[in-house]
Amino acid sequence: MSPFRCLALTVLVCVSLVLAGYWSDSPPRPDSAASKTVVPDESAVVSKVRPAIAAHVGAAQQASETPPDPRPAVPILSIHNPLVVPIGDTPAVSGGPFQNWPAIEDVTHGLRIFHPQGWLYASSKEKLFSLQQQMSDPAVAKAVLAQQAAHIDSLIAAGQEDQFVGYGFQFAPDTEPAHINSFDIRAIPAAGRTLEQFTLQLAARLGESEVETLESVKVGPGLRPWGEESASIRYSSSGAVVEEGKVVKRPGTEVVGWQVVLLSPDGGTFLLVTFDIRGEQFDGLLKPLLRDIVRRVQWLDHPAYEPPTGPTVTISRTMYVRTGPDFDQPIIGMATEAQQYPAISTNAGGDWWRIEYEGQLAWVYGGFVTPTAAAARAPKADLSGWLTYDDPARGFSLSYPSGWHYFDPARPSQVDQSLFSAAVKRRDDTQLDLAEMGALVSAMSGRRDDAVIGLGLQSRPADSGSSNFMLVFTVAAEGTTLERYAQAAAEHVYSIEPANVVLVRGLRPSNEEVVSVRYREHATASEVWQVVLLSPDGERLLVLAFSVHMDEFAALQPLLGEIVQRTRWVDIESPSPTRPAVPMIRVHNPLVIPTGDTPALSGGPFKDWLAVEDAAHGLRIFHPPGWLYASSKEELSSLQPQMGAPAVADAVLTRQSAYIDSLTPSRQEDRLVGYGFQHAPDTPSTYNNHFAIHAIPVAGQTLAQIAQQLAAHLEESEAETLESVKIGPGLRPWGEETVSIRYRSGDAVVEQGKVVKRPGTEVVGWQVVLLSPDGGSFLLFTFAIWGEQFDGRLEPLMRDIVRRVQWQDHPAYEPLVSPTVTITRTMYVRGGPGTDHAIISTVTEGQKYPAVSTNAGGDWWQIEYEGWLAWVYGGYVTPSADAERALQADPSGWLTHDDLARGLSLSYPSGWHYFDPARPSQVDLSLFSSAVKGRKGERIGVAEMGDLVSAMSVRRDDAVIGLGLQSGSTDSATSNFMLVFTVAAAGTTLERYAQAAAEHAYSIEPASVETVQGLRPFNEEVVSIRYREHATASEVWQVVLPSPDGERLLVLAFCVHSDEFAELQPVLNEIVLRTRWAEQPSSGVRQVHSASPHLRLHW
């Protein structure tokens, strides 16, 4: 389960508690090592429970007077080498990290339970007293067992005795009975409930308990081997314990409660493990041990994971097995005809196969083997002999030499098991089972196997006494910087001597800074080197931890350094000082006449773009100045007069003609719509950015299906590397859905239908697919742009080419007709809802006007009157039947626009008009047209409005969700407006946004950027950005708010004439104050092709 599901479950619990409406002003609730809630059976109903768990936890933390923990938010990681025989030991004394843990077979419940030394365990209350002989002093034993028996009674409700599995407690003769750490296990019928549903019930019961304070609820992998999901519920208490079923005050008592829920492999039973641990002992010594109790539980006859077999090769002729992919490499064995071996990878040429041979990595000649069909998915080494492991789920890619083997220990194959078994010295060639392997990985990671995402083993001969390995961890950064991590690591005790901890550059590309931690594990003669990387979004730490025999470290260090150097992040944008993960939002005012211009000079942001009418395909294509466009290969030659020197023109056109041939398969020439390319006389013919447009019959396909086809074709290509596939709105006006496929090529381009190597060439490819309004054809755009130009200047221009395409005779959107009012008696039109407001004009009987809203009393109607907002008395109008959907102002005269799709509610005064520019009505168009100055009352069409909104948002109209206009008279020279944007936060905090905004060039003079409180309810913090757009004499003020879940940023951007800003600011402040987040519906994200890691169907 992803972290997002964990978060969603926590939110679900919180919302359920809030809706239940239960609240108490009682003091903090006590807790106990002995206190337990009765587990709800399948008919239990959550009734009155406490509200707002998350808020409660936050308040408790804020109120705490405990000084901050000096340890970093992210635990320091250490590793150990349990694979070798420790110095002074012999193989006979080595039995793994849990060799002394007793195992209890519970045939009734089909379980095997392990418990650590120093703990006692009984599978029933009756068997509890048989433990007395292990407890030395009879008097102490009797007191302890009596208390534990009473505690068991408090756990088991009448009629649920068969659900009890067992009870364990920590015991030492000098421990007081009231201070014994314990755990119990119960097996509860699932009764059709999911893990999430059952967890919600448990959390709700804890929420209404008088002795527990619920702290956190999580569901996901991490506590169990092989990625098995579990639920984790943590709660605490202070000042009370339960003894013999009663709450007893014990001042100074602090107990941590932890419930873990497992679901049986057959889905029929929940296993509930509940720990009660004294607070000061939980987070230190005991938490790792309790995790091991949970991790080691086994379901009898139900293996949690079956390792896959993997592809194989069959030997077709007896030959030598070698240490490397060549005939000059040392021989290590012989493979005879018809033998089968697991196939792991091939060399770069594909003529040698790397196999698993008696627990080692080895090579056989590919000419004498027959691979299985599944072997086609085996990885292929690069020219340097290195292999790459792509882990898109964790967003990183790791490369390693072919003498190493890398895998995810949570999903091992049989090959992984064999190689791992061979790496464990002292086992006499015994194959490890999954439980043993999991226990060893836990020991290798210092019991942080929940954070382990990869394990690399160096292949060694069977008689080697050393086992070199690397573990790869990922942990949430939780605000920890590399400097803070280095400081904590320097204070951490890794070994008997201090570790060497430094912040260094030079190990990573672009001189990226990392933390290097190096220390020696003397017991295993191992040198440990950890390199800590911070993800580009600052959200995660990646730790590459190497354990190498100390005599071999110096020889291996260059190779380890190369592993660090080659590790890269996948699909995470690197932040730069001027461009944070979330792009800066800017606004511009194209509605007014710029200073020094005249109305005649204003033609919109695309006035210089050329339009090409394509009657054959029913299209209108726009292309920018500096680009040439031809609708056929034959038409290319007609462009020569526009291209300057004939020799240069001929070379360029010859190349473009060949490229069109490579794009258009035989007998599909009629699909070519056109071809455009960027040209300047001094541009070499091999460096022309270009795009092609094809019209493809739908033939019953959906957008998702053609996206899948195009992506599959790119994945098979030798020249392109597929990067992302997305389907959704954002590229086209009015929310029209499109496909966006991004890919990249390096050192290879297609020329005249052939792949040609061009060192230093980096090309970004972008394909966009539109569906025609009649559903009969796809329009496929293919852009090929040189890499360094795409992300900067040219990507916005490419987006505009896509956005401006028009289907002839098929308007993308028909503006809605608004409700109306019909005048029943001649009367004045006024500037506000009352006879004391200024008279604007007169309306006569029988006239109809669009109805926008009513006042709070419903006796005045706001109408659209000649391009601006005005009011008429309701007693002299007849509203149309659909006028009931018109908004009604509150007593203060403000209106509210509820946007449930975006989870937002925005209020504004009745002198403003707010709407979604992706779905404008005819009234919206009229008011917008009036706001455009210098047009002499000319009505603006849908397409031109889209162009202007794009210009207002500086081509970020994909992020615009609302537009507000201040109504004014037609002879006013100013147009004040606000744009509302929403963008994914992508891990950006308000502090980080403010920092990036302070470095961003909004105008010719620096913007005023500050993080402020007081603009929002509850003193919520926001980012305020203010700057002046001198060309339009406009003052711009942006207010950036984070959504409650931290996933989105809302930007309210106001653009007001400089002379009017001071007067309007109180109104703008009120808009910011009244904006609120509404309940958010589910995202409705659709899945197109789950088999491919590239497909992400959200925008």
KARAGI-V586967 format. One record per run of one state. SS is the DSSP state (a for helix, b for strand, c for the rest). FROM is the first residue (numbers start at 0). LEN is the number of residues. If there is no record, write none. Layout:
{{SS:FROM:LEN} {SS:FROM:LEN}}
This chain:
{{c:0:2} {a:2:18} {c:20:1} {b:21:1} {c:22:27} {b:49:1} {c:50:2} {a:52:11} {c:63:27} {a:90:3} {c:93:8} {b:101:5} {c:106:4} {b:110:5} {c:115:3} {b:118:4} {c:122:2} {a:124:10} {c:134:3} {a:137:18} {c:155:5} {a:160:3} {b:163:7} {c:170:6} {a:176:3} {c:179:2} {b:181:8} {c:189:5} {a:194:13} {c:207:5} {b:212:8} {c:220:4} {a:224:3} {c:227:2} {b:229:14} {c:243:2} {b:245:18} {c:263:5} {b:268:10} {a:278:18} {c:296:1} {b:297:2} {c:299:12} {b:311:4} {c:315:3} {b:318:4} {c:322:8} {b:330:5} {c:335:4} {b:339:7} {c:346:5} {b:351:6} {c:357:2} {b:359:6} {a:365:3} {b:368:3} {c:371:1} {a:372:5} {c:377:1} {b:378:2} {c:380:5} {b:385:6} {c:391:4} {b:395:6} {c:401:2} {b:403:4} {c:407:1} {a:408:3} {c:411:2} {a:413:10} {c:423:10} {a:433:11} {c:444:7} {b:451:7} {c:458:10} {b:468:8} {c:476:5} {a:481:10} {c:491:8} {b:499:5} {c:504:4} {a:508:3} {c:511:2} {b:513:8} {a:521:3} {c:524:1} {b:525:9} {c:534:5} {b:539:10} {c:549:3} {a:552:14} {c:566:1} {b:567:2} {c:569:6} {b:575:1} {c:576:2} {b:578:1} {c:579:19} {a:598:3} {c:601:8} {b:609:5} {c:614:4} {b:618:5} {c:623:3} {b:626:4} {c:630:3} {a:633:9} {c:642:3} {a:645:18} {c:663:5} {a:668:3} {b:671:7} {c:678:11} {b:689:8} {c:697:5} {a:702:14} {c:716:4} {b:720:8} {c:728:4} {a:732:3} {c:735:2} {b:737:14} {c:751:2} {b:753:18} {c:771:5} {b:776:10} {a:786:18} {c:804:1} {b:805:2} {c:807:8} {b:815:1} {c:816:3} {b:819:4} {c:823:3} {b:826:4} {c:830:8} {b:838:5} {c:843:4} {b:847:7} {c:854:5} {b:859:6} {c:865:2} {b:867:6} {a:873:3} {b:876:3} {c:879:1} {a:880:5} {c:885:1} {b:886:2} {c:888:5} {b:893:6} {a:899:3} {c:902:1} {b:903:6} {c:909:2} {b:911:4} {c:915:1} {a:916:3} {c:919:1} {b:920:1} {a:921:10} {c:931:10} {a:941:11} {c:952:4} {a:956:3} {b:959:7} {c:966:10} {b:976:8} {c:984:5} {a:989:10} {c:999:8} {b:1007:5} {c:1012:4} {a:1016:3} {c:1019:2} {b:1021:8} {a:1029:3} {c:1032:1} {b:1033:9} {c:1042:5} {b:1047:10} {c:1057:3} {a:1060:14} {c:1074:1} {b:1075:2} {c:1077:17} {b:1094:2} {c:1096:3}}
